[in-house]
């Protein structure tokens, strides 16, 4: 899942990005309202975490502009303000949820996951079944032949991308885009490292390499 954080408090933004990346999300961060609107408007994000008080354009206007343009991406608003009027205004502009600073990081992650589940209700199912594999995307658990397979957050995220398109070829670029972030400028062969680890844990035949195209999760 790919998230966009629009937050001008850089220390908070970096902290949230690190935490959410550790949870298995790919996270992009911008600190300006106009840039946030541009980035969110390009699409490709599964959820936007949006501060209200921003330079360039405030969160209310960003949210309203996205909804007016037909973008349905879930939006979780953050603000240092507190009061029914602010909450009502945020929700009236099209926000899906609202969190007042200071907030618990655990609560934020729970809200993010709840919004993603709500958005994906029915498509795809929270539990993906591919052959002998059962992948619980809500609990972040993988079961193979009734035994649990322990994966790191990044390993799970790579497997999830393959499972969402089981039987289809998923390119290395697509995996990088959804599991890492737009600013990643490291070795793209990192994907191969994670594929190799997944094969070791799930069985060599679980993931097939389609030369020149990408990888395919096989139902076995």
VOPAGU-2260 file (C-alpha; in pm, 1 decimal, decimal comma):
REM VOPAGU-2260
SITE   aa  ch    i         X         Y         Z
SITE  UNK   A    0       0,0       0,0       0,0
SITE  UNK   A    1     126,9     346,9     -91,9
SITE  UNK   A    2      68,6     642,4     141,6
SITE  UNK   A    3     124,2    1017,0     102,0
SITE  UNK   A    4     195,3    1232,7     407,8
SITE  UNK   A    5     137,7    1608,9     365,1
SITE  UNK   A    6     276,3    1763,5     683,5
SITE  UNK   A    7     491,5    2075,5     732,7
SITE  UNK   A    8     623,2    1970,5    1075,2
SITE  UNK   A    9     925,1    1791,4     933,4
SITE  UNK   A   10    1019,4    1604,3    1249,0
SITE  UNK   A   11     666,1    1464,6    1281,9
SITE  UNK   A   12     647,6    1380,7     911,6
SITE  UNK   A   13     977,6    1191,8     919,4
SITE  UNK   A   14     876,8    1007,4    1235,7
SITE  UNK   A   15     543,8     901,0    1086,1
SITE  UNK   A   16     709,4     796,3     760,3
SITE  UNK   A   17     964,5     580,0     940,4
SITE  UNK   A   18     699,1     413,8    1153,7
SITE  UNK   A   19     462,9     345,7     864,1
SITE  UNK   A   20     748,6     217,7     648,1
SITE  UNK   A   21     832,2     -28,0     925,8
SITE  UNK   A   22     467,3    -140,0     910,8
SITE  UNK   A   23     519,3    -237,9     547,0
SITE  UNK   A   24     381,2      69,2     368,8
SITE  UNK   A   25     554,3     267,4      94,5
SITE  UNK   A   26     548,0     628,6     214,2
SITE  UNK   A   27     606,1     958,1      33,2
SITE  UNK   A   28     631,0    1286,9     223,6
SITE  UNK   A   29     578,8    1648,9     114,8
SITE  UNK   A   30     577,3    1959,0     334,5
SITE  UNK   A   31     384,4    2209,8     121,2
SITE  UNK   A   32      12,2    2224,6      48,6
SITE  UNK   A   33      40,1    2299,4    -323,5
SITE  UNK   A   34     290,0    2020,0    -376,5
SITE  UNK   A   35      67,1    1789,7    -172,3
SITE  UNK   A   36    -230,9    1867,1    -394,6
SITE  UNK   A   37     -23,2    1807,9    -707,1
SITE  UNK   A   38     117,5    1478,2    -580,0
SITE  UNK   A   39    -218,4    1348,5    -452,6
SITE  UNK   A   40    -388,1    1457,3    -774,6
SITE  UNK   A   41    -152,5    1241,8    -979,5
SITE  UNK   A   42    -311,4     935,7    -819,3
SITE  UNK   A   43    -138,5     613,6    -729,6
SITE  UNK   A   44    -188,1     650,6    -354,1
SITE  UNK   A   45    -402,4     426,3    -138,0
SITE  UNK   A   46    -438,9     687,2     139,5
SITE  UNK   A   47    -340,2    1048,3     216,3
SITE  UNK   A   48    -248,7    1171,8     565,4
SITE  UNK   A   49    -318,1    1545,0     543,0
SITE  UNK   A   50    -234,2    1820,9     789,6
SITE  UNK   A   51    -472,4    2119,5     797,1
SITE  UNK   A   52    -229,8    2406,1     866,1
SITE  UNK   A   53       7,7    2402,6     566,6
SITE  UNK   A   54     204,6    2661,2     369,1
SITE  UNK   A   55      78,1    2727,5      17,0
SITE  UNK   A   56    -268,9    2576,8      61,7
SITE  UNK   A   57    -441,9    2447,6     372,7
SITE  UNK   A   58    -571,4    2096,5     416,2
SITE  UNK   A   59    -937,3    2192,3     386,0
SITE  UNK   A   60    -880,4    2339,0      39,3
SITE  UNK   A   61    -664,5    2044,5     -70,0
SITE  UNK   A   62    -929,8    1798,0      37,0
SITE  UNK   A   63   -1209,9    1994,4    -130,3
SITE  UNK   A   64   -1008,6    2026,2    -453,1
SITE  UNK   A   65    -934,9    1653,7    -465,9
SITE  UNK   A   66   -1299,5    1562,8    -413,3
SITE  UNK   A   67   -1415,1    1818,7    -670,2
SITE  UNK   A   68   -1178,5    1659,3    -921,2
SITE  UNK   A   69   -1330,2    1317,0    -852,7
SITE  UNK   A   70   -1045,4    1165,7    -649,2
SITE  UNK   A   71   -1180,3     912,9    -397,5
SITE  UNK   A   72    -854,5     834,0    -215,4
SITE  UNK   A   73    -916,7     802,6     161,9
SITE  UNK   A   74    -800,5    1112,3     352,4
SITE  UNK   A   75    -703,2    1115,8     719,6
SITE  UNK   A   76    -680,5    1476,3     843,6
SITE  UNK   A   77    -439,7    1590,2    1115,3
SITE  UNK   A   78    -466,5    1916,0    1305,8
SITE  UNK   A   79    -343,8    2086,1    1620,0
SITE  UNK   A   80    -686,6    2242,2    1656,5
SITE  UNK   A   81    -959,6    2089,8    1868,2
SITE  UNK   A   82   -1329,7    2155,1    1839,9
SITE  UNK   A   83   -1648,9    2035,4    1677,4
SITE  UNK   A   84   -1639,7    2313,4    1414,7
SITE  UNK   A   85   -1297,0    2212,2    1285,6
SITE  UNK   A   86   -1394,8    1846,4    1272,3
SITE  UNK   A   87   -1719,0    1925,5    1092,6
SITE  UNK   A   88   -1538,5    2145,1     840,2
SITE  UNK   A   89   -1280,5    1877,2     772,0
SITE  UNK   A   90   -1540,5    1607,4     720,6
SITE  UNK   A   91   -1764,0    1838,0     515,3
SITE  UNK   A   92   -1483,0    1895,1     266,1
SITE  UNK   A   93   -1461,8    1519,1     209,8
SITE  UNK   A   94   -1214,8    1386,7     466,8
SITE  UNK   A   95   -1277,4    1027,9     577,6
SITE  UNK   A   96   -1138,9    1059,4     930,1
SITE  UNK   A   97    -990,9    1317,4    1164,1
SITE  UNK   A   98    -715,6    1300,7    1426,4
SITE  UNK   A   99    -622,5    1579,4    1668,6
SITE  UNK   A  100    -260,7    1639,5    1770,4
SITE  UNK   A  101    -104,2    1516,0    1987,5
SITE  UNK   A  102    -216,4    1164,9    1902,2
SITE  UNK   A  103    -100,4     813,0    1972,9
SITE  UNK   A  104      98,9     655,6    1689,2
SITE  UNK   A  105     -80,0     325,6    1759,2
SITE  UNK   A  106    -415,0     501,0    1710,7
SITE  UNK   A  107    -297,2     656,0    1383,8
SITE  UNK   A  108    -189,9     318,4    1244,6
SITE  UNK   A  109    -523,6     167,4    1351,0
SITE  UNK   A  110    -711,8     449,8    1174,4
SITE  UNK   A  111    -500,5     407,2     861,1
SITE  UNK   A  112    -565,5      32,9     847,2
SITE  UNK   A  113    -938,1      83,5     915,0
SITE  UNK   A  114    -965,9     331,6     626,8
SITE  UNK   A  115    -777,7      99,7     392,9
SITE  UNK   A  116   -1002,3    -193,4     489,5
SITE  UNK   A  117   -1311,3      20,9     437,9
SITE  UNK   A  118   -1191,5     130,6      96,8
SITE  UNK   A  119   -1107,5    -223,0      -8,0
SITE  UNK   A  120   -1423,5    -385,3     129,5
SITE  UNK   A  121   -1504,1    -665,0    -111,0
SITE  UNK   A  122   -1214,5    -587,0    -346,3
SITE  UNK   A  123    -988,2    -751,2    -262,2
SITE  UNK   A  124   -1079,3    -977,2      28,6
SITE  UNK   A  125    -888,8    -917,9     354,9
SITE  UNK   A  126    -762,9   -1277,4     331,2
SITE  UNK   A  127    -601,0   -1372,9       2,3
SITE  UNK   A  128    -581,6   -1743,7     -81,1
SITE  UNK   A  129    -329,4   -1860,3    -337,6
SITE  UNK   A  130    -299,9   -2236,8    -345,1
SITE  UNK   A  131    -177,6   -2352,4      -3,8
SITE  UNK   A  132    -103,3   -1994,2     101,8
SITE  UNK   A  133    -345,3   -1784,9     308,9
SITE  UNK   A  134    -241,0   -1421,5     337,1
SITE  UNK   A  135    -428,9   -1220,5     599,2
SITE  UNK   A  136    -371,0    -859,3     493,1
SITE  UNK   A  137    -536,8    -717,0     806,3
SITE  UNK   A  138    -346,2    -924,8    1062,7
SITE  UNK   A  139     -30,3    -932,3     844,6
SITE  UNK   A  140      -3,4   -1310,1     878,0
SITE  UNK   A  141      86,5   -1580,0     625,2
SITE  UNK   A  142     -30,1   -1940,0     669,5
SITE  UNK   A  143     103,1   -2224,9     455,3
SITE  UNK   A  144     -36,7   -2574,2     502,9
SITE  UNK   A  145    -174,7   -2475,4     846,1
SITE  UNK   A  146     165,4   -2349,5     964,3
SITE  UNK   A  147     249,5   -1980,9    1003,3
SITE  UNK   A  148     536,0   -1835,3     799,0
SITE  UNK   A  149     715,9   -1548,7     971,2
SITE  UNK   A  150     788,4   -1257,4     737,7
SITE  UNK   A  151     936,9    -913,9     789,5
SITE  UNK   A  152     722,4    -610,4     702,5
SITE  UNK   A  153     896,6    -563,7     366,3
SITE  UNK   A  154     877,4    -934,8     281,0
SITE  UNK   A  155     505,2    -929,4     356,0
SITE  UNK   A  156     457,1    -617,2     143,6
SITE  UNK   A  157     631,8    -777,1    -155,8
SITE  UNK   A  158     429,9   -1097,2    -117,3
SITE  UNK   A  159     107,8    -897,4     -85,5
SITE  UNK   A  160     172,6    -723,5    -417,5
SITE  UNK   A  161     223,9   -1060,6    -586,2
SITE  UNK   A  162     -82,0   -1213,3    -416,9
SITE  UNK   A  163    -309,7    -927,5    -520,2
SITE  UNK   A  164    -233,0   -1025,4    -880,9
SITE  UNK   A  165    -177,5   -1398,2    -830,3
SITE  UNK   A  166    -121,1   -1576,9   -1160,8
SITE  UNK   A  167     -22,9   -1251,0   -1329,6
SITE  UNK   A  168     322,0   -1109,6   -1392,2
SITE  UNK   A  169     418,5    -821,0   -1163,2
SITE  UNK   A  170     717,6    -618,9   -1280,0
SITE  UNK   A  171    1012,8    -520,3   -1063,8
SITE  UNK   A  172     921,8    -153,4   -1122,5
SITE  UNK   A  173     567,2    -209,5    -994,0
SITE  UNK   A  174     695,8    -378,4    -679,3
SITE  UNK   A  175     944,2     -95,6    -618,6
SITE  UNK   A  176     671,8     165,5    -664,8
SITE  UNK   A  177     428,9       8,3    -418,8
SITE  UNK   A  178     664,8    -133,2    -157,0
SITE  UNK   A  179     939,7     128,2    -148,5
SITE  UNK   A  180     877,8     496,8    -230,5
SITE  UNK   A  181     929,3     750,7    -507,0
SITE  UNK   A  182    1252,1     877,9    -348,8
SITE  UNK   A  183    1417,6     534,5    -342,6
SITE  UNK   A  184    1736,4     561,0    -545,1
SITE  UNK   A  185    1910,8     248,8    -425,5
SITE  UNK   A  186    1981,6     -68,5    -618,7
SITE  UNK   A  187    1660,7    -187,3    -792,2
SITE  UNK   A  188    1796,3    -540,5    -750,5
SITE  UNK   A  189    1678,7    -516,2    -389,2
SITE  UNK   A  190    1356,5    -669,9    -522,6
SITE  UNK   A  191    1546,9    -981,3    -626,7
SITE  UNK   A  192    1689,6   -1008,8    -275,6
SITE  UNK   A  193    1339,7   -1013,0    -124,4
SITE  UNK   A  194    1209,1   -1253,8    -387,9
SITE  UNK   A  195    1495,8   -1488,6    -302,8
SITE  UNK   A  196    1413,1   -1467,0      68,7
SITE  UNK   A  197    1045,5   -1535,5       2,3
SITE  UNK   A  198    1132,8   -1840,8    -205,7
SITE  UNK   A  199    1345,9   -1971,0      77,8
SITE  UNK   A  200    1055,9   -1935,1     321,3
SITE  UNK   A  201     766,9   -2034,8      93,4
SITE  UNK   A  202     933,8   -2284,3    -138,7
SITE  UNK   A  203    1137,1   -2228,1    -452,9
SITE  UNK   A  204     841,4   -2299,8    -681,4
SITE  UNK   A  205     610,5   -2046,3    -514,4
SITE  UNK   A  206     735,6   -1751,0    -718,8
SITE  UNK   A  207     828,6   -1788,1   -1083,1
SITE  UNK   A  208    1059,1   -1545,6   -1264,2
SITE  UNK   A  209     930,2   -1442,9   -1607,4
SITE  UNK   A  210    1247,9   -1330,6   -1778,2
SITE  UNK   A  211    1240,1    -967,5   -1885,4
SITE  UNK   A  212     893,7    -912,8   -1739,6
SITE  UNK   A  213     881,5    -974,3   -1364,3
SITE  UNK   A  214     751,0   -1229,3   -1115,7
SITE  UNK   A  215     440,3   -1443,4   -1079,6
SITE  UNK   A  216     302,0   -1602,1    -762,7
SITE  UNK   A  217     196,5   -1957,3    -843,2
SITE  UNK   A  218     -94,8   -2142,1    -685,9
SITE  UNK   A  219      55,3   -2463,9    -548,2
